Each structure stands twice: as structure tokens, then as C-alpha cells.
Amino acid sequence: MFNLNRGSNSHEVLQSSSLEAILIWFEQRFRSWWWVLVGYIFPGKKWAEEFCRKLSSSEKYRTAARTWEGSIAFIAVNIPQKVQEKLNIGDKAGFVLDLYHGECRGVFWSSDVSKLDAEYFIEADYNDWIRVISGQLSPIAGLMSRRLKVTRGSLAKLMRYTTAALAMVSTAQEVPTEEV
């Protein structure tokens, strides 16, 4: 057992001496800049892999997508020059998530979107994807306004899974995303 000073006269006592407890304590207090240490750049490969990992560990997503079967390609276009330089890509990139019954079974990333293959393709301007990830744009509103475009697959089937889509966005918000 040890004490960690939280400021003024208060102390917080942690009951565990594990490194995990320390990291949780640290992240909770410094969440506003935590991403700086481990941030991923959207739509990079590491961002996509972390998104897949977080989807698989999300109970909220697992419940909402328990009957979903199918892969989805997420394609970003008009990627800003700074992001292109950081990721060493062109103005388009994307990734495919292999989704099955609330689990992300894998991810395929490519800077050449012609190499992507999925049952569904959802394409959007980079800035619109950032708005979705940050919660400023609902994926449902984005689809209805055509800011997000389904370029392959059935929009009607996707719309039956609005709860899963919202859970995906909530999970995407958990991916530490570096602003470039």
C-alpha cells in the first residue's frame, strides 16, 4: 500500500502495488495529454490496429454487434499534407476491419485503396472522419448527409446496426489519436 499526493491536503491510497494500478492512476489524472505519449495518427496502420484491438475488448460494441457478420473498409480521402508526410502516404488511405459477432478478428491497412477488399466500403473526407472520431459528427448523420458515403454494400443493412455504429464511434474515441 502506498500514498499518492493528489494536491492540497488530500491523499489517495491505492490498495495495490501493481504497476497496472499505477498506470491507471496516472492515466486518469493526465488523460487530457496522455495521447501525446502513445498517440496514433488516423488513418495509419497503428491507429487501425489499436481500433481493432479496442473493438474486440469493448463489451458495448460486442453487445450491439452480436449478430453482425461482414468486413468494412474505412477509406479516408483528401488527407492533409502533414498527415501524408507523417504516414508516408498519398491523399487516400484506408483499412478493412474483419468484424464478426462483436469482435474484430483482424485488420488490413493499405495506402493503396485499390488493394482493399470488403463487403462494405465507407468513404469520407479525412476531416469528416476526424469529426466522426471526435464525436462532432454522428456516423448516422454523416451517412444521411452523404459526408460518409457507402460506395459498396447495402446502406439499408448498415442502418439496421445503428447501435453498433454508435458503439464503434465510442470505441474509436478511446483510441489515443494524435492531432497532426
Secondary structure, DSSP 8 states (H G I E B T S, - for coil): -EEEE-STT-EEEES---HHHHHHHHHHHSHHHHHHHH-B-TTSHHHHHHHHHHHHT-HHHHHHTTT-EEEEEEEEES--HHHHHHHT--SEEEEEEEEETTEEEEEEEESSGGG---SEEEEEEHHHHHHHHHTSS-HHHHHHTTSEEEEES-HHHHHTTHHHHHHHHHHHTTS-B---
